[in-house]
Amino acid sequence: MTIQRKRYTEVQITFALRQAESGNSVGEIVQKMGFSEATFYH
């Protein structure tokens, strides 16, 4: 059994980073986008 990894597009990653730059909290961003804070910081 293999673990599936979900890949995020460049657009999704860029969107999340821009949200963080504009002052939104990481917690809010990851909740909206559906991934963990660890993934965000990776």
C-alpha positions as CSV (number, residue, x, y, z in Angstrom):
1,M,0.0,0.0,0.0
2,T,1.5,3.3,-1.0
3,I,0.6,6.7,0.4
4,Q,-0.7,9.1,-2.1
5,R,0.8,12.5,-2.1
6,K,-1.3,15.4,-3.2
7,R,0.6,17.9,-5.4
8,Y,-0.3,21.5,-5.4
9,T,-0.1,23.7,-8.5
10,E,2.2,26.7,-8.7
11,V,-0.9,28.9,-8.8
12,Q,-2.1,27.4,-5.5
13,I,1.3,27.8,-3.8
14,T,1.7,31.4,-5.1
15,F,-1.8,32.2,-3.9
16,A,-1.1,30.9,-0.4
17,L,2.2,32.8,-0.2
18,R,0.6,36.0,-1.3
19,Q,-2.1,35.6,1.2
20,A,0.5,35.3,3.9
21,E,2.4,38.4,2.6
22,S,-0.8,40.4,2.7
23,G,-1.2,39.8,6.4
24,N,-3.5,36.8,6.7
25,S,-2.6,34.2,9.3
26,V,-1.1,30.9,8.3
27,G,-3.9,29.1,10.2
28,E,-6.6,30.8,8.2
29,I,-4.8,30.2,4.9
30,V,-4.2,26.5,5.5
31,Q,-7.8,26.0,6.6
32,K,-9.1,27.6,3.5
33,M,-6.7,25.7,1.2
34,G,-7.1,22.3,2.9
35,F,-3.5,21.5,3.9
36,S,-1.5,21.5,7.1
37,E,0.8,24.2,8.5
38,A,3.7,21.9,8.1
39,T,3.0,21.7,4.3
40,F,2.8,25.5,4.2
41,Y,6.2,25.9,5.8
42,H,7.7,23.1,3.7
